[in-house]
Amino acid sequence: MSMVVRILSLGWVMMMIMSITNVADADISSTLLENIDEINKEGPYLGIVVPKLKFLLQFSNFLPHATIPQLDYAGRRFRVGTMENRKVIAVVTGNSMLNSGLATQLLLNLFKIEGVLHYGVAGNANPEIQIGDVTIPHYWAHTGLWNWQRFGDGPDDELAFESNGDYTRKYGYLKFSDYEVGVLNGKNSDNLLNNVWYQPEEIYSTEGEPENRQHIFWVPINKHYYSLAKKLEDIVLERCVNSTTCLPQTPKVVRVRSGVSANMLVDNAAYRDFLHTKFKATPIDMESAAVALVCRQQKTPFIVIRAISDLASGSSSIESSTFSSLATQNAVKVARKFIALSLEEMLTLDAAQ
């Protein structure tokens, strides 16, 4: 290769490197990096992850940071300040597993976060829980990852790709013909949709060798946070929207076994009952399991607080739309108390040390 060609080739490589560098600079500017560094020097923070902005606006005592009240990146706004006198960084996820997972990952990648609080409202699958109640599940699962079995195969037939370890029958299946309305020869008729088998998610360890995947279905919330949540059960929640519109009984805060999430809005009594029978689920939503999975992968403590805003089928005599604002108010009230309790405990531990 001639010297001229080598020089031209080297020049082309340098231009490509400069181009990539310019894209990176445009993506995360030096000013943004400096601000993130300044914020992190004052950390660590409690991360607040909420599906909608209204949950943050309910926090009337949120005090923005004196010099850097917010940082915008990748379509997200990270609000920096204090809630209940505790340093927090809050981000709104929007709907869906994808959005909530991305927002949580960005929060943990950019900032010095010691734990994550996720709260909002949810549908309900548990007949013992009512609209307005606030639930704190011990476990979360993503129930939207399916292995769909071909028509004609039964529960004992091998699933696609099961033999190489990618799929499992451990968590059971939903048989669509169990819900068939039509009857043939005294039995439920076959349904071409056959069965769907519930599958665990894949997460990748942040320690050791890259691409070291682990399968996980049930994600437990932090043991310490769950224990602390026991103190939230004494909170007196709101029962009335106004002087004339009230729930038939005072809502309660209750720790429950499990909640489930998927990219679907469940407004179906049959599937709601299946989720409770099969998985002992209480709250049903579209975000919490993604937050749980990201926090588990990043080894960050988390807790999820979800107030019940509807019964996932409209089967209640109570009009859920009438009490949706009340459910939001109760969720925020419990979240505020958790933040205050966690701060008290943190200060107590610091004093003891």
Buried (B, 14 or more C-beta within 10 A) or exposed (E): EEEEEEEEEEEEEEEEEEEEEEEEEEEEEEEBEEBBEEBBEEBBBBBBBBBBEBBBEBBEEBEEBEEBEBBEBEEBEBBBBBBBEBBBBBBBBBBBBBBBBBBBBBBBEBBBBBBBBBBBBBBBBBEEBBBBBBBBBBBBBBBBBBBEBEEEEEEEEEBEEBEEEEBBBEBEBBBBBEBBEEEEEEEBEBBEBBBBBBBBBEBEEEEEEEEEEEBBBBBBBBEEBBEBBEBBEEBEBBBEBEEEEBBEEBBBBBBBBBBBBBBEEBEBBEBBBBBBEBBBBBBBBBBBBBBBBBBBBBEBBBBBBBBBBBBBBEEEEBEBEEBBBBBBBBBBBBBBBBBBBBBBEBEEEEEEE
